[in-house]
């Protein structure tokens, strides 16, 4: 059981470049989230999804886009990379419903540097 | 709005010392409360949780009690080990359909 898998683990981008962070979960979770974690700071929610075809903005969505075409996948797109997007990105998932335990399952993170 | 406040770090302790990391929250009603831990280079993982007032969550020697009267959920461990060095996040969620709100995290270093 792989859990939540993120790729790539590390990436360096130039200003203005685009890229997609991939996130896949194999636990049949309906809710998925993208967070960013800046040094010494907590987690800030970028986007989330409550199911395939449904996404919504979190606290800091500017500069990012997401899609949720399947239950398993929730990619995060950076269209025009800026130095302010240098951060560690975490994908997380959970099941919301009658058997919900309240636990979020996190990937190992993707460290992005924009130069 | 809902929020979580944690004591500022970093916290440095000697092995076998007693640990307390304070956490207080602001929310109406009875949110569920969580402690997550992030080991170096890894994602967050659930350490323990409590879903109603006076519940005590426990795991790996760590404990936290849900105190409604003081809106607190302090994390404690009687004897820390070097392997406990990590960042600890307090979090809350009001209902199972709400987003999780995290505190800023407290970095703990345990030295031999």
HADDOCK unambig.tbl for C-alpha pairs under 7 A between the chains (distance, minus, plus):
assign (segid A and resid 41 and name CA) (segid B and resid 104 and name CA) 5.47 0.50 0.50
assign (segid A and resid 42 and name CA) (segid B and resid 102 and name CA) 6.82 0.50 0.50
assign (segid A and resid 42 and name CA) (segid B and resid 103 and name CA) 6.18 0.50 0.50
assign (segid A and resid 42 and name CA) (segid B and resid 104 and name CA) 3.86 0.50 0.50
assign (segid A and resid 42 and name CA) (segid B and resid 105 and name CA) 5.72 0.50 0.50
assign (segid A and resid 43 and name CA) (segid B and resid 102 and name CA) 6.51 0.50 0.50
assign (segid A and resid 96 and name CA) (segid B and resid 96 and name CA) 6.06 0.50 0.50
assign (segid A and resid 96 and name CA) (segid B and resid 97 and name CA) 6.28 0.50 0.50
assign (segid A and resid 102 and name CA) (segid B and resid 96 and name CA) 6.52 0.50 0.50
assign (segid A and resid 103 and name CA) (segid B and resid 46 and name CA) 6.54 0.50 0.50
assign (segid A and resid 105 and name CA) (segid B and resid 45 and name CA) 6.66 0.50 0.50
assign (segid A and resid 106 and name CA) (segid B and resid 43 and name CA) 5.56 0.50 0.50
assign (segid A and resid 106 and name CA) (segid B and resid 44 and name CA) 5.82 0.50 0.50
assign (segid A and resid 106 and name CA) (segid B and resid 45 and name CA) 6.72 0.50 0.50
assign (segid A and resid 107 and name CA) (segid B and resid 43 and name CA) 5.59 0.50 0.50
assign (segid A and resid 108 and name CA) (segid B and resid 42 and name CA) 4.94 0.50 0.50
assign (segid A and resid 108 and name CA) (segid B and resid 43 and name CA) 4.33 0.50 0.50
assign (segid A and resid 109 and name CA) (segid B and resid 42 and name CA) 6.93 0.50 0.50
assign (segid A and resid 109 and name CA) (segid B and resid 43 and name CA) 5.95 0.50 0.50
